[in-house]
């Protein structure tokens, strides 16, 4: 491969590395947004837990009041028991959601660390490719200088050869006289 082909390949590799670093950076931003959304879900879960606790207290109060009401409060006691079960189910659901949200947050954190590693590796590759590109360019400059020097030497040799031929011609003429 010529130096120009190597330089083109190196430039293409640097561009690909830059694009990969950019993509990793975008993915990292998306992971950060997902982490923030997970925190918002956590806030909603805490609100639902608070409502479930308050509903459970209201159901408990309703159960107490229905017991005081005696026979007339039996229907109300059934409703209070249903509300208490719904409150308990809601609490169980929020615990599961909180666990899943925490798991997603952990995964997002791991992905973020991985993307950071990818970005670092791609940056190192790009630096190496830039170094290679600079070395290839330097070699191209040196090669051009060598080529110019060889051309000058060849031109000088031709001039000297012409002079030598002229001197030899004069000597031949002089000797034959």
N, C-alpha and C positions, 0 to 999 in steps of 0.2 A: 504494500500500500504506500502511496505517496504521502508526503508530509501534509499536503492539503487534505487528502482523504482522512488521515488520522485527526487532523484539526477539526474537520467537519463532524466526524464521529464523536469526538470529545465534546464539541459544542452541543451536539444533540443529546449526549448523555447528561451534560450539565442542565440542559433545559428540562429533560425528563426528571432529574432529581429535584429541580426547583418545583416542578408541577406536583411531584409526590409530596414534597414538604408542604406545599400549599394545601393539598387535599387533606393531609394529616392535620394541619392546623384548622381547617374547616370542620373536620370530624371532631376535633377536640372542642371546638366551640359548640357544636351540637350536643356533645356529651355534657358540657357545662349547662346548657339550656335544659337538657333532660334532668340533670341533677336538681336544678332550681325548680322544675315542675314537680319533681318528687317531693321536694320540701313543701311545696304548696299542697300537695295531696296529704302530706303529714299534718298540715294545719287543719285541713278539712276533717281528717280522721279524728283529731283531738276534739274538734267541735262536736262531731257525732258522738264521741265517747261521753262528752260532758252532757249532751242532750239525753243519752241513754241512762246515765247515772241519775239525772234529774227525773226522768220518766220512771225509773225504778223507785225513787223516793216517793213520787206521787202515787205509784201503784201500791206501795207499802202503806202510805197514809190512807188510800182508798180502802185497802183491806181492813185496816184498823177501824175506819168509820163504818164500813159495812158490818163488821162484827158488832159494833155498838148498836147498829140499827136492828140487829136481831134478824128475825124472819124476813122483814121487809128489805133488808140489805143483801139477801142472798144473791140476787141477780147482779147486783153491783159488785159483789165479791167475785163472781165469775169473770166479769169484764176486767176487774183489777188484776186477776190472775193472768188473763190473756195479755194484758198490757205488760205485766212483769215478765212474761215469757218472751214477748217481742223485744223488750228492753234487754233481756239477757242475750237473745239471738243477735241483736244489734251490736252489743258489746263484743261478743265472740267474733262477729264479722269484722269489726274495726280492728281487733287484735290481729286477725289474719291479714287485713289490708296493711296494717303497720309493719308486720313482718315482711310482707312482699315488697313494700316500699323501701324498707331497709336493705333488703337483698338487691333490689334494683340500684339503690344508691351505692352499695358495695361494688356491684358490677360496673357501674359507671366510673367509679374511682379507679378500678383495675384497668378499664378501657383507656381512661385518661392517662394512666401511667404508661400503658403500652404505646399509645399514640405519641407520648412524649419521647419514648425510646426510639420509635420509628423516625420521628422528626430529627432527633439527634443523629441517628445513623445516616439518614438521607443528607443532612447538612455536611456530615463528614465526607460522604461520597462526593458531594458537590465540590467541597474544598479540594479533595484529591483530584477530581476531574479538572478543576480550574488550574491546579498545579501542573497537571499533564498538558493542558492546553498551552500554558505559558512556556513549558519546556519545549513543546513542539514548535511554537512560534519562534523561540530562541534558536532552535536547531535550523528552522527555515531561514532565519536571518544569517546565521553562520554559514549555511550552505550557499546562500546567495553571495556572501562575501568571498567564500572560497571559489565559487564559480567565476566571479568577477576577477579575482586574483589570477586564476588559471588563464582566463581570457587575456589579461594584461601580459602574463608571462609568455603566452603563445604569440601575442602580437609582437612583443619585444624579441622573441626568438626569430620570428619571421623577418623583422627588420634587420636583426643581426645576421641572419642567414643571407639576406640580400646583400648586405655589406661585405660579408665574407666572400660571396660569389663575385662581387665586384672587384675585391682585392685579388682574389685568385685569377680573375680574368686579366687584370693588369699585370700580375706576376707572370702569367703565361705569355703575355704579349712581350713583356720586358725580357724574359728569358729567351724567347725565340728571335729576338732581334739580333 
